[in-house]
């Protein structure tokens, strides 16, 4: 699995987790969803993603988006 696919899976899991936490724990977890969305948006324009850097250091092979 390449870094691109790992990042899509990670972002999707974080969004789903934040929705579950918002529903069952506290409505303030909606801010977590906002943070994930804002991070995805800035990553699309700047190419910088802290999670991608972390996964790359863990040895996940690079895909075409994160070179």
CHARMM-style PDB file with segment names, atoms N, HN, CA, C and O in Angstrom:
ATOM      1  N   UNK     1       0.848  -1.168   0.000  1.00  0.00      PROA
ATOM      2  CA  UNK     1       0.000   0.000   0.000  1.00  0.00      PROA
ATOM      3  C   UNK     1       0.899   1.237   0.000  1.00  0.00      PROA
ATOM      4  O   UNK     1       1.854   1.322   0.772  1.00  0.00      PROA
ATOM      5  N   UNK     2       0.584   2.183  -0.865  1.00  0.00      PROA
ATOM      6  HN  UNK     2      -0.192   2.113  -1.492  1.00  0.00      PROA
ATOM      7  CA  UNK     2       1.404   3.388  -0.971  1.00  0.00      PROA
ATOM      8  C   UNK     2       0.942   4.448   0.024  1.00  0.00      PROA
ATOM      9  O   UNK     2      -0.122   4.337   0.634  1.00  0.00      PROA
ATOM     10  N   UNK     3       1.761   5.460   0.165  1.00  0.00      PROA
ATOM     11  HN  UNK     3       2.625   5.550  -0.331  1.00  0.00      PROA
ATOM     12  CA  UNK     3       1.472   6.546   1.098  1.00  0.00      PROA
ATOM     13  C   UNK     3       0.166   7.255   0.747  1.00  0.00      PROA
ATOM     14  O   UNK     3      -0.570   7.683   1.637  1.00  0.00      PROA
ATOM     15  N   UNK     4      -0.118   7.379  -0.540  1.00  0.00      PROA
ATOM     16  HN  UNK     4       0.480   7.031  -1.262  1.00  0.00      PROA
ATOM     17  CA  UNK     4      -1.365   8.031  -0.959  1.00  0.00      PROA
ATOM     18  C   UNK     4      -2.579   7.302  -0.398  1.00  0.00      PROA
ATOM     19  O   UNK     4      -3.481   7.917   0.171  1.00  0.00      PROA
ATOM     20  N   UNK     5      -2.588   5.999  -0.566  1.00  0.00      PROA
ATOM     21  HN  UNK     5      -1.855   5.499  -1.028  1.00  0.00      PROA
ATOM     22  CA  UNK     5      -3.728   5.208  -0.087  1.00  0.00      PROA
ATOM     23  C   UNK     5      -3.801   5.167   1.438  1.00  0.00      PROA
ATOM     24  O   UNK     5      -4.888   5.175   2.017  1.00  0.00      PROA
ATOM     25  N   UNK     6      -2.642   5.123   2.076  1.00  0.00      PROA
ATOM     26  HN  UNK     6      -1.760   5.116   1.606  1.00  0.00      PROA
ATOM     27  CA  UNK     6      -2.618   5.142   3.541  1.00  0.00      PROA
ATOM     28  C   UNK     6      -3.208   6.460   4.049  1.00  0.00      PROA
ATOM     29  O   UNK     6      -3.950   6.473   5.031  1.00  0.00      PROA
ATOM     30  N   UNK     7      -2.879   7.560   3.382  1.00  0.00      PROA
ATOM     31  HN  UNK     7      -2.276   7.550   2.584  1.00  0.00      PROA
ATOM     32  CA  UNK     7      -3.397   8.854   3.807  1.00  0.00      PROA
ATOM     33  C   UNK     7      -4.910   8.959   3.602  1.00  0.00      PROA
ATOM     34  O   UNK     7      -5.613   9.515   4.446  1.00  0.00      PROA
ATOM     35  N   UNK     8      -5.410   8.429   2.487  1.00  0.00      PROA
ATOM     36  HN  UNK     8      -4.839   7.978   1.801  1.00  0.00      PROA
ATOM     37  CA  UNK     8      -6.865   8.426   2.282  1.00  0.00      PROA
ATOM     38  C   UNK     8      -7.555   7.602   3.366  1.00  0.00      PROA
ATOM     39  O   UNK     8      -8.579   8.017   3.909  1.00  0.00      PROA
ATOM     40  N   UNK     9      -6.998   6.446   3.677  1.00  0.00      PROA
ATOM     41  HN  UNK     9      -6.166   6.108   3.236  1.00  0.00      PROA
ATOM     42  CA  UNK     9      -7.578   5.584   4.705  1.00  0.00      PROA
ATOM     43  C   UNK     9      -7.520   6.255   6.075  1.00  0.00      PROA
ATOM     44  O   UNK     9      -8.484   6.201   6.838  1.00  0.00      PROA
ATOM     45  N   UNK    10      -6.392   6.883   6.384  1.00  0.00      PROA
ATOM     46  HN  UNK    10      -5.609   6.927   5.764  1.00  0.00      PROA
ATOM     47  CA  UNK    10      -6.232   7.544   7.673  1.00  0.00      PROA
ATOM     48  C   UNK    10      -7.196   8.726   7.813  1.00  0.00      PROA
ATOM     49  O   UNK    10      -7.840   8.880   8.851  1.00  0.00      PROA
ATOM     50  N   UNK    11      -7.296   9.552   6.782  1.00  0.00      PROA
ATOM     51  HN  UNK    11      -6.773   9.427   5.939  1.00  0.00      PROA
ATOM     52  CA  UNK    11      -8.205  10.703   6.831  1.00  0.00      PROA
ATOM     53  C   UNK    11      -9.663  10.243   6.957  1.00  0.00      PROA
ATOM     54  O   UNK    11     -10.435  10.820   7.723  1.00  0.00      PROA
ATOM     55  N   UNK    12     -10.030   9.220   6.216  1.00  0.00      PROA
ATOM     56  HN  UNK    12      -9.404   8.751   5.593  1.00  0.00      PROA
ATOM     57  CA  UNK    12     -11.398   8.692   6.313  1.00  0.00      PROA
ATOM     58  C   UNK    12     -11.694   8.129   7.688  1.00  0.00      PROA
ATOM     59  O   UNK    12     -12.783   8.331   8.226  1.00  0.00      PROA
ATOM     60  N   UNK    13     -10.730   7.424   8.259  1.00  0.00      PROA
ATOM     61  HN  UNK    13      -9.845   7.259   7.822  1.00  0.00      PROA
ATOM     62  CA  UNK    13     -10.917   6.871   9.602  1.00  0.00      PROA
ATOM     63  C   UNK    13     -11.052   7.983  10.636  1.00  0.00      PROA
ATOM     64  O   UNK    13     -11.858   7.875  11.560  1.00  0.00      PROA
ATOM     65  N   UNK    14     -10.271   9.050  10.487  1.00  0.00      PROA
ATOM     66  HN  UNK    14      -9.616   9.138   9.736  1.00  0.00      PROA
ATOM     67  CA  UNK    14     -10.353  10.166  11.434  1.00  0.00      PROA
ATOM     68  C   UNK    14     -11.695  10.884  11.331  1.00  0.00      PROA
ATOM     69  O   UNK    14     -12.259  11.287  12.348  1.00  0.00      PROA
ATOM     70  N   UNK    15     -12.208  11.048  10.120  1.00  0.00      PROA
ATOM     71  HN  UNK    15     -11.750  10.720   9.294  1.00  0.00      PROA
ATOM     72  CA  UNK    15     -13.519  11.682   9.949  1.00  0.00      PROA
ATOM     73  C   UNK    15     -14.606  10.816  10.577  1.00  0.00      PROA
ATOM     74  O   UNK    15     -15.464  11.324  11.299  1.00  0.00      PROA
ATOM     75  N   UNK    16     -14.574   9.508  10.306  1.00  0.00      PROA
ATOM     76  HN  UNK    16     -13.877   9.096   9.719  1.00  0.00      PROA
ATOM     77  CA  UNK    16     -15.583   8.624  10.885  1.00  0.00      PROA
ATOM     78  C   UNK    16     -15.485   8.576  12.412  1.00  0.00      PROA
ATOM     79  O   UNK    16     -16.505   8.568  13.100  1.00  0.00      PROA
ATOM     80  N   UNK    17     -14.259   8.546  12.939  1.00  0.00      PROA
ATOM     81  HN  UNK    17     -13.430   8.553  12.379  1.00  0.00      PROA
ATOM     82  CA  UNK    17     -14.071   8.566  14.378  1.00  0.00      PROA
ATOM     83  C   UNK    17     -14.632   9.844  14.990  1.00  0.00      PROA
ATOM     84  O   UNK    17     -15.279   9.804  16.036  1.00  0.00      PROA
ATOM     85  N   UNK    18     -14.387  10.967  14.344  1.00  0.00      PROA
ATOM     86  HN  UNK    18     -13.862  11.000  13.494  1.00  0.00      PROA
ATOM     87  CA  UNK    18     -14.883  12.229  14.887  1.00  0.00      PROA
ATOM     88  C   UNK    18     -16.415  12.294  14.855  1.00  0.00      PROA
ATOM     89  O   UNK    18     -17.030  12.869  15.753  1.00  0.00      PROA
ATOM     90  N   UNK    19     -17.021  11.715  13.838  1.00  0.00      PROA
ATOM     91  HN  UNK    19     -16.522  11.248  13.108  1.00  0.00      PROA
ATOM     92  CA  UNK    19     -18.493  11.688  13.782  1.00  0.00      PROA
ATOM     93  C   UNK    19     -19.056  10.817  14.911  1.00  0.00      PROA
ATOM     94  O   UNK    19     -20.039  11.188  15.553  1.00  0.00      PROA
ATOM     95  N   UNK    20     -18.436   9.669  15.147  1.00  0.00      PROA
ATOM     96  HN  UNK    20     -17.638   9.367  14.625  1.00  0.00      PROA
ATOM     97  CA  UNK    20     -18.885   8.787  16.239  1.00  0.00      PROA
ATOM     98  C   UNK    20     -18.701   9.481  17.581  1.00  0.00      PROA
ATOM     99  O   UNK    20     -19.599   9.436  18.422  1.00  0.00      PROA
ATOM    100  N   UNK    21     -17.555  10.121  17.798  1.00  0.00      PROA
ATOM    101  HN  UNK    21     -16.826  10.157  17.114  1.00  0.00      PROA
ATOM    102  CA  UNK    21     -17.321  10.825  19.053  1.00  0.00      PROA
ATOM    103  C   UNK    21     -18.296  11.986  19.238  1.00  0.00      PROA
ATOM    104  O   UNK    21     -18.758  12.245  20.350  1.00  0.00      PROA
ATOM    105  N   UNK    22     -18.605  12.684  18.144  1.00  0.00      PROA
ATOM    106  HN  UNK    22     -18.229  12.473  17.241  1.00  0.00      PROA
ATOM    107  CA  UNK    22     -19.575  13.778  18.216  1.00  0.00      PROA
ATOM    108  C   UNK    22     -20.959  13.249  18.606  1.00  0.00      PROA
ATOM    109  O   UNK    22     -21.660  13.859  19.413  1.00  0.00      PROA
ATOM    110  N   UNK    23     -21.336  12.134  18.037  1.00  0.00      PROA
ATOM    111  HN  UNK    23     -20.767  11.639  17.381  1.00  0.00      PROA
ATOM    112  CA  UNK    23     -22.661  11.572  18.295  1.00  0.00      PROA
ATOM    113  C   UNK    23     -22.796  11.019  19.712  1.00  0.00      PROA
ATOM    114  O   UNK    23     -23.819  11.229  20.362  1.00  0.00      PROA
ATOM    115  N   UNK    24     -21.772  10.313  20.197  1.00  0.00      PROA
ATOM    116  HN  UNK    24     -20.940  10.142  19.669  1.00  0.00      PROA
ATOM    117  CA  UNK    24     -21.925   9.566  21.444  1.00  0.00      PROA
ATOM    118  C   UNK    24     -21.206  10.162  22.650  1.00  0.00      PROA
ATOM    119  O   UNK    24     -21.500   9.772  23.780  1.00  0.00      PROA
ATOM    120  N   UNK    25     -20.273  11.093  22.451  1.00  0.00      PROA
ATOM    121  HN  UNK    25     -20.033  11.409  21.533  1.00  0.00      PROA
ATOM    122  CA  UNK    25     -19.520  11.622  23.587  1.00  0.00      PROA
ATOM    123  C   UNK    25     -19.857  13.087  23.840  1.00  0.00      PROA
ATOM    124  O   UNK    25     -20.384  13.437  24.896  1.00  0.00      PROA
ATOM    125  N   UNK    26     -19.551  13.939  22.865  1.00  0.00      PROA
ATOM    126  HN  UNK    26     -19.124  13.655  22.007  1.00  0.00      PROA
ATOM    127  CA  UNK    26     -19.778  15.367  23.048  1.00  0.00      PROA
ATOM    128  C   UNK    26     -19.878  16.046  21.689  1.00  0.00      PROA
ATOM    129  O   UNK    26     -19.140  15.698  20.768  1.00  0.00      PROA
ATOM    130  N   UNK    27     -20.781  17.008  21.554  1.00  0.00      PROA
ATOM    131  HN  UNK    27     -21.381  17.291  22.302  1.00  0.00      PROA
ATOM    132  CA  UNK    27     -20.877  17.729  20.281  1.00  0.00      PROA
ATOM    133  C   UNK    27     -19.630  18.563  19.987  1.00  0.00      PROA
ATOM    134  O   UNK    27     -19.430  18.985  18.848  1.00  0.00      PROA
ATOM    135  N   UNK    28     -18.804  18.803  20.978  1.00  0.00      PROA
ATOM    136  HN  UNK    28     -18.967  18.460  21.903  1.00  0.00      PROA
ATOM    137  CA  UNK    28     -17.572  19.566  20.756  1.00  0.00      PROA
ATOM    138  C   UNK    28     -16.555  18.799  19.921  1.00  0.00      PROA
ATOM    139  O   UNK    28     -15.606  19.396  19.413  1.00  0.00      PROA
ATOM    140  N   UNK    29     -16.732  17.490  19.770  1.00  0.00      PROA
ATOM    141  HN  UNK    29     -17.503  17.005  20.183  1.00  0.00      PROA
ATOM    142  CA  UNK    29     -15.840  16.734  18.903  1.00  0.00      PROA
ATOM    143  C   UNK    29     -16.047  17.088  17.432  1.00  0.00      PROA
ATOM    144  O   UNK    29     -15.282  16.641  16.578  1.00  0.00      PROA
ATOM    145  N   UNK    30     -17.062  17.878  17.129  1.00  0.00      PROA
ATOM    146  HN  UNK    30     -17.683  18.241  17.823  1.00  0.00      PROA
ATOM    147  CA  UNK    30     -17.246  18.369  15.756  1.00  0.00      PROA
ATOM    148  C   UNK    30     -16.034  19.194  15.338  1.00  0.00      PROA
ATOM    149  O   UNK    30     -15.708  19.252  14.153  1.00  0.00      PROA
ATOM    150  N   UNK    31     -15.366  19.831  16.293  1.00  0.00      PROA
ATOM    151  HN  UNK    31     -15.631  19.784  17.256  1.00  0.00      PROA
ATOM    152  CA  UNK    31     -14.160  20.605  15.991  1.00  0.00      PROA
ATOM    153  C   UNK    31     -13.036  19.706  15.481  1.00  0.00      PROA
ATOM    154  O   UNK    31     -12.180  20.150  14.716  1.00  0.00      PROA
ATOM    155  N   UNK    32     -13.039  18.459  15.901  1.00  0.00      PROA
ATOM    156  HN  UNK    32     -13.735  18.098  16.523  1.00  0.00      PROA
ATOM    157  CA  UNK    32     -12.061  17.504  15.386  1.00  0.00      PROA
ATOM    158  C   UNK    32     -12.304  17.267  13.898  1.00  0.00      PROA
ATOM    159  O   UNK    32     -11.357  17.181  13.117  1.00  0.00      PROA
ATOM    160  N   UNK    33     -13.564  17.162  13.511  1.00  0.00      PROA
ATOM    161  HN  UNK    33     -14.334  17.232  14.146  1.00  0.00      PROA
ATOM    162  CA  UNK    33     -13.919  17.014  12.101  1.00  0.00      PROA
ATOM    163  C   UNK    33     -13.478  18.239  11.311  1.00  0.00      PROA
ATOM    164  O   UNK    33     -12.947  18.114  10.207  1.00  0.00      PROA
ATOM    165  N   UNK    34     -13.697  19.417  11.877  1.00  0.00      PROA
ATOM    166  HN  UNK    34     -14.128  19.518  12.774  1.00  0.00      PROA
ATOM    167  CA  UNK    34     -13.272  20.660  11.225  1.00  0.00      PROA
ATOM    168  C   UNK    34     -11.752  20.674  11.046  1.00  0.00      PROA
ATOM    169  O   UNK    34     -11.258  21.067   9.989  1.00  0.00      PROA
ATOM    170  N   UNK    35     -11.008  20.249  12.070  1.00  0.00      PROA
ATOM    171  HN  UNK    35     -11.408  19.930  12.929  1.00  0.00      PROA
ATOM    172  CA  UNK    35      -9.552  20.210  11.994  1.00  0.00      PROA
ATOM    173  C   UNK    35      -9.080  19.262  10.889  1.00  0.00      PROA
ATOM    174  O   UNK    35      -8.189  19.607  10.113  1.00  0.00      PROA
ATOM    175  N   UNK    36      -9.670  18.081  10.820  1.00  0.00      PROA
ATOM    176  HN  UNK    36     -10.394  17.801  11.451  1.00  0.00      PROA
ATOM    177  CA  UNK    36      -9.277  17.109   9.796  1.00  0.00      PROA
ATOM    178  C   UNK    36      -9.567  17.669   8.400  1.00  0.00      PROA
ATOM    179  O   UNK    36      -8.732  17.562   7.503  1.00  0.00      PROA
ATOM    180  N   UNK    37     -10.734  18.259   8.219  1.00  0.00      PROA
ATOM    181  HN  UNK    37     -11.413  18.346   8.948  1.00  0.00      PROA
ATOM    182  CA  UNK    37     -11.082  18.840   6.924  1.00  0.00      PROA
ATOM    183  C   UNK    37     -10.171  19.990   6.531  1.00  0.00      PROA
ATOM    184  O   UNK    37      -9.758  20.093   5.376  1.00  0.00      PROA
ATOM    185  N   UNK    38      -9.856  20.857   7.490  1.00  0.00      PROA
ATOM    186  HN  UNK    38     -10.191  20.774   8.428  1.00  0.00      PROA
ATOM    187  CA  UNK    38      -8.965  21.981   7.212  1.00  0.00      PROA
ATOM    188  C   UNK    38      -7.558  21.489   6.862  1.00  0.00      PROA
ATOM    189  O   UNK    38      -6.904  22.043   5.979  1.00  0.00      PROA
ATOM    190  N   UNK    39      -7.099  20.452   7.556  1.00  0.00      PROA
ATOM    191  HN  UNK    39      -7.630  20.002   8.273  1.00  0.00      PROA
ATOM    192  CA  UNK    39      -5.790  19.893   7.270  1.00  0.00      PROA
ATOM    193  C   UNK    39      -5.764  19.282   5.870  1.00  0.00      PROA
ATOM    194  O   UNK    39      -4.777  19.436   5.150  1.00  0.00      PROA
ATOM    195  N   UNK    40      -6.832  18.593   5.478  1.00  0.00      PROA
ATOM    196  HN  UNK    40      -7.633  18.467   6.063  1.00  0.00      PROA
ATOM    197  CA  UNK    40      -6.896  18.013   4.133  1.00  0.00      PROA
ATOM    198  C   UNK    40      -6.896  19.116   3.073  1.00  0.00      PROA
ATOM    199  O   UNK    40      -6.258  18.980   2.029  1.00  0.00      PROA
ATOM    200  N   UNK    41      -7.608  20.196   3.341  1.00  0.00      PROA
ATOM    201  HN  UNK    41      -8.126  20.307   4.188  1.00  0.00      PROA
ATOM    202  CA  UNK    41      -7.679  21.297   2.387  1.00  0.00      PROA
ATOM    203  C   UNK    41      -6.321  21.984   2.230  1.00  0.00      PROA
ATOM    204  O   UNK    41      -5.886  22.235   1.106  1.00  0.00      PROA
ATOM    205  N   UNK    42      -5.649  22.290   3.339  1.00  0.00      PROA
ATOM    206  HN  UNK    42      -6.002  22.086   4.252  1.00  0.00      PROA
ATOM    207  CA  UNK    42      -4.346  22.949   3.227  1.00  0.00      PROA
ATOM    208  C   UNK    42      -3.318  22.018   2.600  1.00  0.00      PROA
ATOM    209  O   UNK    42      -2.426  22.479   1.889  1.00  0.00      PROA
ATOM    210  N   UNK    43      -3.425  20.724   2.848  1.00  0.00      PROA
ATOM    211  HN  UNK    43      -4.150  20.350   3.426  1.00  0.00      PROA
ATOM    212  CA  UNK    43      -2.508  19.763   2.247  1.00  0.00      PROA
ATOM    213  C   UNK    43      -2.683  19.710   0.727  1.00  0.00      PROA
ATOM    214  O   UNK    43      -1.712  19.524  -0.007  1.00  0.00      PROA
ATOM    215  N   UNK    44      -3.901  19.872   0.267  1.00  0.00      PROA
ATOM    216  HN  UNK    44      -4.690  20.024   0.863  1.00  0.00      PROA
ATOM    217  CA  UNK    44      -4.161  19.860  -1.176  1.00  0.00      PROA
ATOM    218  C   UNK    44      -3.476  21.032  -1.870  1.00  0.00      PROA
ATOM    219  O   UNK    44      -3.039  20.907  -3.014  1.00  0.00      PROA
ATOM    220  N   UNK    45      -3.379  22.172  -1.182  1.00  0.00      PROA
ATOM    221  HN  UNK    45      -3.734  22.274  -0.253  1.00  0.00      PROA
ATOM    222  CA  UNK    45      -2.780  23.354  -1.802  1.00  0.00      PROA
ATOM    223  C   UNK    45      -1.280  23.470  -1.550  1.00  0.00      PROA
ATOM    224  O   UNK    45      -0.545  23.949  -2.414  1.00  0.00      PROA
ATOM    225  N   UNK    46      -0.816  23.037  -0.379  1.00  0.00      PROA
ATOM    226  HN  UNK    46      -1.413  22.648   0.323  1.00  0.00      PROA
ATOM    227  CA  UNK    46       0.591  23.226  -0.042  1.00  0.00      PROA
ATOM    228  C   UNK    46       1.446  21.981  -0.262  1.00  0.00      PROA
ATOM    229  O   UNK    46       2.659  22.082  -0.446  1.00  0.00      PROA
ATOM    230  N   UNK    47       0.815  20.811  -0.243  1.00  0.00      PROA
ATOM    231  HN  UNK    47      -0.170  20.729  -0.094  1.00  0.00      PROA
ATOM    232  CA  UNK    47       1.572  19.571  -0.367  1.00  0.00      PROA
ATOM    233  C   UNK    47       2.201  19.110   0.941  1.00  0.00      PROA
ATOM    234  O   UNK    47       2.883  18.086   0.971  1.00  0.00      PROA
ATOM    235  N   UNK    48       1.978  19.861   2.030  1.00  0.00      PROA
ATOM    236  HN  UNK    48       1.424  20.693   2.005  1.00  0.00      PROA
ATOM    237  CA  UNK    48       2.543  19.511   3.332  1.00  0.00      PROA
ATOM    238  C   UNK    48       1.476  18.854   4.190  1.00  0.00      PROA
ATOM    239  O   UNK    48       0.397  19.411   4.389  1.00  0.00      PROA
ATOM    240  N   UNK    49       1.784  17.659   4.700  1.00  0.00      PROA
ATOM    241  HN  UNK    49       2.661  17.206   4.538  1.00  0.00      PROA
ATOM    242  CA  UNK    49       0.878  16.950   5.596  1.00  0.00      PROA
ATOM    243  C   UNK    49       1.717  16.281   6.688  1.00  0.00      PROA
ATOM    244  O   UNK    49       2.532  15.408   6.391  1.00  0.00      PROA
ATOM    245  N   UNK    50       1.525  16.682   7.938  1.00  0.00      PROA
ATOM    246  HN  UNK    50       0.863  17.392   8.179  1.00  0.00      PROA
ATOM    247  CA  UNK    50       2.307  16.082   9.025  1.00  0.00      PROA
ATOM    248  C   UNK    50       2.127  14.569   9.127  1.00  0.00      PROA
ATOM    249  O   UNK    50       3.088  13.851   9.403  1.00  0.00      PROA
ATOM    250  N   UNK    51       0.924  14.085   8.912  1.00  0.00      PROA
ATOM    251  HN  UNK    51       0.144  14.669   8.688  1.00  0.00      PROA
ATOM    252  CA  UNK    51       0.684  12.643   8.996  1.00  0.00      PROA
ATOM    253  C   UNK    51       1.427  11.907   7.880  1.00  0.00      PROA
ATOM    254  O   UNK    51       1.931  10.805   8.099  1.00  0.00      PROA
ATOM    255  N   UNK    52       1.500  12.495   6.700  1.00  0.00      PROA
ATOM    256  HN  UNK    52       1.091  13.390   6.521  1.00  0.00      PROA
ATOM    257  CA  UNK    52       2.235  11.868   5.593  1.00  0.00      PROA
ATOM    258  C   UNK    52       3.719  11.781   5.911  1.00  0.00      PROA
ATOM    259  O   UNK    52       4.370  10.787   5.588  1.00  0.00      PROA
ATOM    260  N   UNK    53       4.256  12.822   6.546  1.00  0.00      PROA
ATOM    261  HN  UNK    53       3.728  13.629   6.809  1.00  0.00      PROA
ATOM    262  CA  UNK    53       5.662  12.794   6.957  1.00  0.00      PROA
ATOM    263  C   UNK    53       5.895  11.680   7.966  1.00  0.00      PROA
ATOM    264  O   UNK    53       6.902  10.976   7.898  1.00  0.00      PROA
ATOM    265  N   UNK    54       4.964  11.522   8.901  1.00  0.00      PROA
ATOM    266  HN  UNK    54       4.146  12.094   8.956  1.00  0.00      PROA
ATOM    267  CA  UNK    54       5.084  10.481   9.923  1.00  0.00      PROA
ATOM    268  C   UNK    54       5.036   9.088   9.286  1.00  0.00      PROA
ATOM    269  O   UNK    54       5.868   8.235   9.598  1.00  0.00      PROA
ATOM    270  N   UNK    55       4.077   8.858   8.405  1.00  0.00      PROA
ATOM    271  HN  UNK    55       3.402   9.551   8.151  1.00  0.00      PROA
ATOM    272  CA  UNK    55       3.968   7.549   7.753  1.00  0.00      PROA
ATOM    273  C   UNK    55       5.182   7.265   6.867  1.00  0.00      PROA
ATOM    274  O   UNK    55       5.614   6.117   6.764  1.00  0.00      PROA
ATOM    275  N   UNK    56       5.731   8.292   6.231  1.00  0.00      PROA
ATOM    276  HN  UNK    56       5.380   9.224   6.315  1.00  0.00      PROA
ATOM    277  CA  UNK    56       6.930   8.110   5.412  1.00  0.00      PROA
ATOM    278  C   UNK    56       8.110   7.687   6.276  1.00  0.00      PROA
ATOM    279  O   UNK    56       8.903   6.833   5.878  1.00  0.00      PROA
ATOM    280  N   UNK    57       8.227   8.284   7.457  1.00  0.00      PROA
ATOM    281  HN  UNK    57       7.583   8.977   7.781  1.00  0.00      PROA
ATOM    282  CA  UNK    57       9.302   7.892   8.376  1.00  0.00      PROA
ATOM    283  C   UNK    57       9.115   6.482   8.907  1.00  0.00      PROA
ATOM    284  O   UNK    57      10.082   5.817   9.279  1.00  0.00      PROA
ATOM    285  N   UNK    58       7.867   6.026   8.942  1.00  0.00      PROA
ATOM    286  HN  UNK    58       7.082   6.565   8.640  1.00  0.00      PROA
ATOM    287  CA  UNK    58       7.592   4.665   9.387  1.00  0.00      PROA
ATOM    288  C   UNK    58       7.840   3.640   8.279  1.00  0.00      PROA
ATOM    289  O   UNK    58       7.708   2.437   8.502  1.00  0.00      PROA
ATOM    290  N   UNK    59       8.199   4.118   7.090  1.00  0.00      PROA
ATOM    291  HN  UNK    59       8.306   5.096   6.909  1.00  0.00      PROA
ATOM    292  CA  UNK    59       8.582   3.200   6.022  1.00  0.00      PROA
ATOM    293  C   UNK    59       7.524   2.921   4.981  1.00  0.00      PROA
ATOM    294  O   UNK    59       7.710   2.031   4.151  1.00  0.00      PROA
ATOM    295  N   UNK    60       6.427   3.642   4.992  1.00  0.00      PROA
ATOM    296  HN  UNK    60       6.275   4.365   5.666  1.00  0.00      PROA
ATOM    297  CA  UNK    60       5.399   3.442   3.965  1.00  0.00      PROA
ATOM    298  C   UNK    60       5.944   3.998   2.641  1.00  0.00      PROA
ATOM    299  O   UNK    60       6.378   5.149   2.594  1.00  0.00      PROA
ATOM    300  N   UNK    61       5.928   3.194   1.567  1.00  0.00      PROA
ATOM    301  HN  UNK    61       5.576   2.259   1.606  1.00  0.00      PROA
ATOM    302  CA  UNK    61       6.489   3.673   0.296  1.00  0.00      PROA
ATOM    303  C   UNK    61       5.690   4.837  -0.288  1.00  0.00      PROA
ATOM    304  O   UNK    61       4.461   4.865  -0.221  1.00  0.00      PROA
ATOM    305  N   UNK    62       6.411   5.785  -0.855  1.00  0.00      PROA
ATOM    306  HN  UNK    62       7.410   5.762  -0.909  1.00  0.00      PROA
ATOM    307  CA  UNK    62       5.794   6.992  -1.394  1.00  0.00      PROA
ATOM    308  C   UNK    62       4.960   6.695  -2.626  1.00  0.00      PROA
ATOM    309  O   UNK    62       5.306   5.838  -3.440  1.00  0.00      PROA
ATOM    310  N   UNK    63       3.854   7.420  -2.749  1.00  0.00      PROA
ATOM    311  HN  UNK    63       3.573   8.116  -2.088  1.00  0.00      PROA
ATOM    312  CA  UNK    63       3.027   7.353  -3.948  1.00  0.00      PROA
ATOM    313  C   UNK    63       3.293   8.578  -4.793  1.00  0.00      PROA
ATOM    314  O   UNK    63       4.252   9.306  -4.538  1.00  0.00      PROA
ATOM    315  N   UNK    64       2.463   8.823  -5.796  1.00  0.00      PROA
ATOM    316  HN  UNK    64       1.683   8.231  -6.003  1.00  0.00      PROA
ATOM    317  CA  UNK    64       2.720   9.932  -6.695  1.00  0.00      PROA
ATOM    318  C   UNK    64       2.361  11.296  -6.086  1.00  0.00      PROA
ATOM    319  O   UNK    64       2.898  12.313  -6.523  1.00  0.00      PROA
ATOM    320  N   UNK    65       1.473  11.342  -5.095  1.00  0.00      PROA
ATOM    321  HN  UNK    65       1.036  10.515  -4.739  1.00  0.00      PROA
ATOM    322  CA  UNK    65       1.052  12.620  -4.533  1.00  0.00      PROA
ATOM    323  C   UNK    65       2.023  13.178  -3.509  1.00  0.00      PROA
ATOM    324  O   UNK    65       2.102  14.395  -3.346  1.00  0.00      PROA
ATOM    325  N   UNK    66       2.754  12.337  -2.825  1.00  0.00      PROA
ATOM    326  HN  UNK    66       2.690  11.348  -2.957  1.00  0.00      PROA
ATOM    327  CA  UNK    66       3.622  12.786  -1.741  1.00  0.00      PROA
ATOM    328  C   UNK    66       5.097  12.552  -2.052  1.00  0.00      PROA
ATOM    329  O   UNK    66       5.800  11.911  -1.271  1.00  0.00      PROA
ATOM    330  N   UNK    67       5.563  13.058  -3.171  1.00  0.00      PROA
ATOM    331  HN  UNK    67       4.992  13.578  -3.805  1.00  0.00      PROA
ATOM    332  CA  UNK    67       6.982  12.925  -3.522  1.00  0.00      PROA
ATOM    333  C   UNK    67       7.716  14.181  -3.213  1.00  0.00      PROA
ATOM    334  OT1 UNK    67       8.923  14.263  -3.439  1.00  0.00      PROA
TER     335      UNK     67
END
